[in-house]
Amino acid sequence: MKLRLARPWACYAAVFTALAFFVVDVALAHGVAEGDKGYIEETTGPQIGAFLYLGAKHMVTGYDHLLFLFGVIFFLYRLRDVLLYVSLFTLGHSITLLGGVLGDVPANAHLIDAVIGLSVVYKAFENMGGFERLGFHPDTRAAVMVFGLFHGFGLATKLQELALPQNGLVTNII
């Protein structure tokens, strides 16, 4: 006899929600390592190579980025589409990272992190056809860009806590 769930998507959504909040909480996704904090605060002038390394490290160790982008590209099979969506995410991330740090825009970091966790759940729900079942068809490109804005703002809130040197700041963040 085959067990059949009345609403399997609800079970999947619950599992992905729990996983997303657990992973984001454990990973401290937008935390900046102590050694990196010291380096960032002591650096003066443009240090393009070092900050490219720190940016790459942020992407690879940012489990929130990895989970969200994995969900975004999971069903894509053309390289052009993968590049488009990753670029939209990166553009959104960069806009709020720059604006948040340079404009010193205040925000509640916990609220931003909650939205970042929600982005992973949102993408899982979308990939499971949840929106189609509700008769709603969100613009996936717009959603990726908007969630990229929140992911970038999450990092900006962490960098705002540091004493950032102004000499070379724009070059290093870009």
N, C-alpha and C positions, 0 to 999 in steps of 0.2 A: 504494500500500500504506500502510495506516495503522499507525503505531507505537503499540503499546499496552504500557504499563508494568504489570508484574505487581502491584506494590503502589504505586499513585500516591500514596496518603496518606502513605507513608513518605517519598517525595520532597518532598512539600509540607511535612511536618513538619520535615525537615532544612533546607529553605530558610527556613521561618519561624523556626526555632531560631537559625540563623546570623544572620538579619536582626535578630531581637530582641536578641541579645547584642551585635551591632555597634552598633545604634542606642542601646541603653541605655549602652554604654560611651562612645560618642562624645558623647552628649547630657549625660553626667554628670547624670542626671535629678534628683538631689536636691541638687545643688550650689547654693550661695547665692552670687550675684554679689557681687564685692568691694564695690561701692557700696551694695548692699542690706545687706551685713553691717555696714558702718559705720553706716548709718542705724538698723538694728535695735538695735545696741548703744548708740547715743547717745540713742535715744528714751526719754522718761520720760512716764508717764501714758498714759491711753487715747488712742490715735490711730486710731480706727476706720476712717476713710476711707483713710488711708495703708496700713493693714494689709489692708483689703479689696482694694486695688490690688495689694499684694504677693501676696496669695492668688490673685487672678485671674491674675497674671503667672506664678505657680508652676504653675497648672493649664494655661495655654496653652503655656508653654515646657517643661512636663514631658512629654517624649515618651513616657515610660513610661505616664503616665496616659492620654494621647491614644490610644496603640496599644491599651491594654487596654480602655478604654471604647469605642473604635471597634469592637473585636471583640465587646464585650458588646451594643452596640445595632445591629450590622450586620444582623441578621435580624429586628429588632423593627419593627413597622409601626404600632403604636398608641402615641400620645403618653403614655398612662397607663403603659404598660410601660417606656418610655424613662425617664420620671420616677421610677418605682419603682427601677429598677436603678441609675440615677445617684445616687439618694438613698441606697440601700444602700451604695454605694461611698463616698459622702461621709460617711455616718455612721461607717463603719469607719475611714476616714482621720482623722476628727476625734477619735474616741475615743483612738486610739494617739498622735496628735499631742499632744493635751492630756496624756494619761497619761505619755507619754515625756518631755515637756519639764517638766511640773510635778512629776512623781514622780522625775525624773532617773533613769529606768530605763536601766541600761547594756545595750548590745547591740553586737554586731559589725556595723558598717555594711556591710562587704563581704558578709556572709552575708545580711543583709536585702536588699541590692541584688540578690543572686543570686536570691532568692525573687521579687523584683519582676520580674526578667527571666523567670523561670519562669512568672509569671502571664500574660505575653503569649503565651508558647508554649502554656500550658495552654488559653487561650481559643482560640487558632488551632486546636489539636488538637480541641477540642470542636466548634468551628464546622465543621470538616471531617468530622464524624461519627466521629471516632476512638473515642470512648467507646462509641458505639452498636455499632461493630464488635467491641468487646471485651465487649459484653453488660453494660456498666456505665452507669448513668444517675445521674450526680451531680446534686445539688440546685444548680441554677445560681444561685439567689438566695443561698444560703449561701456558695457559692464567691466570688461578687462581694463579699460582706460580708467574708469572711476575707481576700481579697486586698486589699481596701480597708484593712484593719487593717495589713497589711504596708507598703502604700504610705505610710500616715500615719506609721508608725514609721520609715520611711526618712527622711522629712523631719525627724522628731524627733531622729534621730541627728546630723543636720547642725546643727540649732539648739542642741543640747547643747554643741557646740564653741564657741559664742559666749558672751560675757559678757552675758547678758540682764538688763536692769533689771527688778526685781521690781515697781516701781510701774506698774500698768496691764497687767501681763503677761497675766493671765487674760482681760481684756477684749480685748486685741489678738490673742490666739491664737484665741479663739472666733470 
